[in-house]
């Protein structure tokens, strides 16, 4: 089955250019000229990746990225004439996998897309493993030393983020966004409760955690 790429871009010339290069690589292409149409296409046709413009009518690329992240983990590449660092950081923090400034080289876009699809495919095919912990991402099941450990959906999302990047420090806001797909205000005690319950399930000694480590003033990380 061909890999399907969604292009959300209000400039028809750019859509046509990207479609030409993508189809020459064997991809099937979906096109949308505004954010709402792109979101509808994503929900109904389930593309394997998305290339999004920022400045689009009805729903901009940032809003679309946030909406897609509520239900999907597909690679998202943002294309934008807004090339300031804070624009890039915003896009990446909302869930985009890459941010490419306009004007762009379409061959570079295709090359980056291939890299993200390859990484996404490897992640989906394999489980996440840290020490005695194995997280089967397809079955959404955690095992410790081969024994299944039940998780709530929220606990699973938190642990999947941490185990997907051992050693990386996640702030509470980043973990919240991974749960809800968007930024929202929440009492810090809420995340502390989730982390405490996870430690009770996965740690030999929850008071002296081996896996989920608190980095004071910053957030949490999982030790490799």
C-alpha positions as CSV (number, residue, x, y, z in Angstrom):
1,X,0.0,0.0,0.0
2,X,1.4,3.4,-1.0
3,X,2.4,5.9,1.7
4,X,0.0,8.8,1.8
5,X,1.2,12.4,2.5
6,X,-1.2,15.3,3.3
7,X,-0.2,18.7,2.0
8,X,-2.0,21.6,3.6
9,X,-1.0,24.8,1.8
10,X,-3.1,27.6,0.4
11,X,-0.7,28.4,-2.4
12,X,-1.6,26.2,-5.3
13,X,1.8,26.5,-7.0
14,X,3.6,25.2,-3.9
15,X,1.1,22.4,-3.6
16,X,1.7,21.4,-7.2
17,X,5.4,21.6,-6.8
18,X,5.4,19.4,-3.7
19,X,2.9,16.9,-5.3
20,X,5.2,16.6,-8.3
21,X,8.2,15.7,-6.2
22,X,6.3,13.4,-3.8
23,X,4.5,11.5,-6.5
24,X,7.8,11.0,-8.3
25,X,9.0,9.2,-5.2
26,X,5.9,6.9,-5.2
27,X,3.8,8.7,-2.5
28,X,0.1,9.2,-2.7
29,X,-0.8,12.8,-2.1
30,X,-3.8,14.5,-0.4
31,X,-4.2,18.2,-0.9
32,X,-6.0,20.9,1.2
33,X,-6.1,24.6,0.7
34,X,-7.0,25.5,4.2
35,X,-6.6,24.1,7.7
36,X,-10.2,22.9,8.3
37,X,-10.1,20.9,5.0
38,X,-6.8,19.5,6.0
39,X,-8.0,18.4,9.4
40,X,-11.1,16.8,7.8
41,X,-8.9,14.9,5.3
42,X,-6.6,13.7,8.1
43,X,-9.4,12.4,10.2
44,X,-11.2,10.6,7.4
45,X,-8.2,9.4,5.2
46,X,-5.5,8.8,7.8
47,X,-2.4,10.0,6.0
48,X,1.1,8.6,7.0
49,X,2.6,12.1,7.3
50,X,1.6,15.8,6.9
51,X,3.3,18.8,5.4
52,X,1.7,22.0,6.7
53,X,1.9,25.7,5.9
54,X,1.6,28.1,8.8
55,X,-0.4,30.9,7.2
56,X,-3.6,29.3,6.0
57,X,-7.2,30.4,6.1
58,X,-9.8,29.0,8.6
59,X,-7.1,27.2,10.7
60,X,-3.4,28.0,10.7
61,X,-0.6,25.5,10.7
62,X,0.0,25.8,14.4
63,X,-3.6,25.2,15.3
64,X,-3.7,22.3,12.8
65,X,-0.6,20.7,14.3
66,X,-2.2,20.9,17.8
67,X,-5.4,19.4,16.5
68,X,-3.7,16.6,14.7
69,X,-1.6,15.7,17.8
70,X,-4.8,15.0,19.8
71,X,-5.4,11.8,17.7
72,X,-2.3,11.1,15.7
73,X,1.5,10.6,16.0
74,X,2.2,10.9,12.3
75,X,5.3,12.9,11.3
76,X,4.4,16.6,10.8
77,X,6.6,19.0,8.8
78,X,5.9,22.7,8.9
79,X,6.8,24.9,6.0
80,X,6.7,28.6,6.7
81,X,8.0,32.0,5.6
82,X,8.2,32.8,9.4
83,X,11.8,31.8,10.1
84,X,12.5,33.4,13.5
85,X,13.7,31.0,16.2
86,X,10.6,31.6,18.3
87,X,8.3,30.6,15.4
88,X,10.3,27.4,15.0
89,X,10.2,26.7,18.7
90,X,6.5,27.2,18.9
91,X,5.9,24.8,16.0
92,X,8.1,22.1,17.5
93,X,6.6,22.6,21.0
94,X,3.1,22.1,19.5
95,X,4.1,18.7,18.2
96,X,5.7,19.2,14.8
97,X,8.7,17.0,14.0
98,X,10.4,19.4,11.7
99,X,10.3,23.1,10.6
100,X,11.5,24.2,7.2
101,X,11.7,27.9,6.2
102,X,10.5,29.2,2.9
103,X,11.8,29.4,0.2
104,X,12.8,25.7,0.4
105,X,14.4,23.1,-1.8
106,X,11.7,20.5,-2.5
107,X,14.3,17.8,-2.6
108,X,15.3,18.6,0.9
109,X,11.7,18.5,2.0
110,X,11.4,15.0,0.5
111,X,14.6,13.9,2.1
112,X,13.6,15.1,5.5
113,X,10.1,13.5,5.1
114,X,11.7,10.1,4.3
115,X,13.9,10.3,7.4
116,X,10.9,11.1,9.6
117,X,8.8,8.3,8.0
118,X,11.7,5.9,8.5
119,X,12.0,6.8,12.2
120,X,8.3,6.6,12.7
121,X,8.1,3.2,11.1
122,X,10.9,1.9,13.3
123,X,9.1,3.2,16.4
124,X,5.9,1.6,15.4
125,X,7.5,-1.8,14.7
126,X,9.5,-2.0,17.9
127,X,8.8,-1.8,21.6
128,X,10.4,0.8,23.8
129,X,12.8,-0.8,26.3
130,X,14.5,0.7,29.4
131,X,16.1,-1.7,31.8
132,X,13.6,-4.3,32.8
133,X,10.7,-2.2,31.4
134,X,9.3,-2.9,27.9
135,X,6.5,-0.8,26.5
136,X,4.6,-2.5,23.6
137,X,3.4,0.6,21.7
138,X,1.2,-1.4,19.4
139,X,-0.7,-3.2,22.2
140,X,-0.2,-0.3,24.7
141,X,1.0,-2.8,27.3
142,X,3.8,-2.4,29.8
143,X,5.9,-5.3,30.9
144,X,8.5,-5.4,33.7
145,X,10.8,-8.4,33.6
146,X,8.2,-10.0,31.3
147,X,5.3,-9.5,33.7
148,X,2.4,-7.3,32.5
149,X,1.7,-4.1,34.5
150,X,-1.7,-2.4,34.0
151,X,-1.6,1.3,33.2
152,X,-4.3,4.0,32.9
153,X,-4.4,5.9,29.5
154,X,-2.8,8.9,31.2
155,X,0.0,6.8,32.8
156,X,0.7,5.1,29.4
157,X,1.0,8.5,27.6
158,X,3.4,9.8,30.3
159,X,5.6,6.7,30.3
160,X,5.6,6.5,26.4
161,X,7.0,10.0,26.3
162,X,9.7,9.3,28.9
163,X,10.7,5.9,27.5
164,X,10.8,7.3,24.0
165,X,13.7,9.5,24.9
166,X,15.7,8.1,27.8
167,X,17.8,10.7,29.6
168,X,15.8,13.6,28.2
169,X,14.3,16.0,30.7
170,X,10.6,16.6,30.2
171,X,9.0,19.6,31.8
172,X,5.5,19.3,33.4
173,X,4.1,21.4,30.6
174,X,5.6,19.0,27.9
175,X,4.1,16.0,29.7
176,X,0.7,17.7,30.0
177,X,0.8,18.4,26.3
178,X,1.6,14.8,25.6
179,X,-1.6,13.8,27.5
180,X,-4.0,16.4,26.1
181,X,-2.4,17.2,22.7
182,X,-2.4,20.9,23.7
183,X,-1.1,23.2,26.4
184,X,-3.4,23.6,29.3
185,X,-3.1,25.0,32.8
186,X,-3.0,22.4,35.6
187,X,-1.9,22.2,39.2
188,X,1.6,20.8,39.5
189,X,0.2,18.4,42.1
190,X,-1.7,16.6,39.3
191,X,1.5,15.5,37.5
192,X,3.1,14.6,40.8
193,X,0.2,12.3,41.6
194,X,0.5,10.6,38.1
195,X,4.3,10.2,38.6
196,X,3.8,8.8,42.1
197,X,1.3,6.2,40.9
198,X,3.7,5.2,38.0
199,X,6.5,4.8,40.5
200,X,4.4,2.5,42.7
201,X,3.8,0.3,39.6
202,X,7.3,0.2,38.1
203,X,9.8,0.9,40.9
204,X,11.2,-1.7,43.3
205,X,11.4,1.1,45.8
206,X,9.2,4.0,44.9
207,X,10.8,6.2,47.5
208,X,14.2,5.7,45.8
209,X,13.2,5.5,42.1
210,X,15.5,3.8,39.7
211,X,13.7,4.7,36.6
212,X,11.6,8.0,36.8
213,X,13.9,10.6,38.3
214,X,12.9,14.1,39.4
215,X,15.1,16.9,38.2
216,X,14.4,19.6,40.7
217,X,13.0,22.8,39.2
218,X,12.8,21.3,35.7
219,X,10.7,18.1,35.5
220,X,11.3,14.4,35.0
221,X,13.4,12.0,33.0
222,X,13.7,8.2,32.8
223,X,17.1,6.8,33.3
224,X,18.5,4.5,30.6
